[in-house]
Amino acid sequence: MRTVMLIGGGVCVGTGILTAALGGFGVPGGDVATQISKLGYDAVGDLTIFPSGYVALVLFFTGLFLLIAANAGAYKETGGY
């Protein structure tokens, strides 16, 4: 069971990071770097979380929880080391 939790947690964390990096956060008008010509500033202050960003956060924290839960008693198997 622990192996399944470790693999599932790793997949969730990795998918969450990729989802966040590939469109989870941004500026509604397009890429942050291209907003200088439209707005006159870099628009970092207007950064928002898109719906895929919320999915990314849920995936990341779910995966993190699974990884922590799977490793919670690992010290007992190693004799404390």
C-alpha positions as CSV (number, residue, x, y, z in Angstrom):
1,M,0.0,0.0,0.0
2,R,2.8,2.4,0.8
3,T,4.4,1.9,-2.6
4,V,1.1,2.8,-4.3
5,M,0.9,6.0,-2.1
6,L,4.5,6.9,-3.0
7,I,4.0,6.5,-6.7
8,G,0.6,8.2,-6.6
9,G,1.9,11.1,-4.5
10,G,4.9,11.6,-6.8
11,V,2.7,11.6,-9.9
12,C,0.3,14.1,-8.3
13,V,3.1,16.4,-7.2
14,G,4.7,16.2,-10.6
15,T,1.5,16.8,-12.5
16,G,0.6,19.7,-10.2
17,I,3.9,21.4,-10.9
18,L,3.7,20.9,-14.6
19,T,0.1,22.2,-14.7
20,A,1.0,25.2,-12.7
21,A,4.0,25.9,-14.9
22,L,2.1,25.5,-18.2
23,G,-0.8,27.8,-17.7
24,G,-2.0,27.7,-14.1
25,F,-1.0,31.3,-13.4
26,G,-0.8,34.3,-15.6
27,V,-2.3,37.5,-16.8
28,P,-5.7,37.4,-18.5
29,G,-4.4,39.2,-21.6
30,G,-1.7,36.7,-22.4
31,D,1.8,36.0,-21.4
32,V,3.2,38.4,-18.7
33,A,6.2,39.3,-20.9
34,T,4.0,40.4,-23.8
35,Q,1.9,42.8,-21.7
36,I,4.5,45.6,-21.7
37,S,3.5,46.6,-25.2
38,K,-0.2,46.6,-24.4
39,L,-0.3,47.9,-20.8
40,G,3.0,49.8,-20.5
41,Y,4.2,47.7,-17.6
42,D,5.1,44.1,-17.0
43,A,1.7,43.2,-15.4
44,V,3.2,41.1,-12.6
45,G,0.9,42.9,-10.2
46,D,-2.1,41.6,-12.2
47,L,-1.1,38.0,-11.9
48,T,-4.1,35.7,-11.4
49,I,-4.8,32.1,-10.8
50,F,-6.6,30.4,-13.6
51,P,-8.9,27.4,-13.1
52,S,-6.1,25.1,-14.1
53,G,-4.0,26.8,-11.4
54,Y,-6.5,25.7,-8.7
55,V,-6.3,22.2,-10.1
56,A,-2.5,22.4,-9.9
57,L,-2.6,23.5,-6.3
58,V,-5.0,20.7,-5.3
59,L,-2.9,18.1,-7.1
60,F,0.3,19.4,-5.5
61,F,-1.0,19.4,-2.0
62,T,-2.8,16.0,-2.4
63,G,0.5,14.5,-3.6
64,L,2.4,16.1,-0.8
65,F,-0.1,14.7,1.7
66,L,0.3,11.2,0.2
67,L,4.1,11.3,0.2
68,I,4.1,12.5,3.9
69,A,1.6,9.9,4.9
70,A,3.5,7.1,3.2
71,N,6.7,8.1,4.9
72,A,5.3,8.8,8.3
73,G,6.4,5.5,9.9
74,A,9.5,4.8,7.8
75,Y,11.8,5.4,10.7
76,K,10.4,2.4,12.5
77,E,11.7,0.1,9.7
78,T,15.2,1.5,9.8
79,G,15.7,1.4,13.5
80,G,15.6,5.1,13.8
81,Y,18.2,5.9,11.2
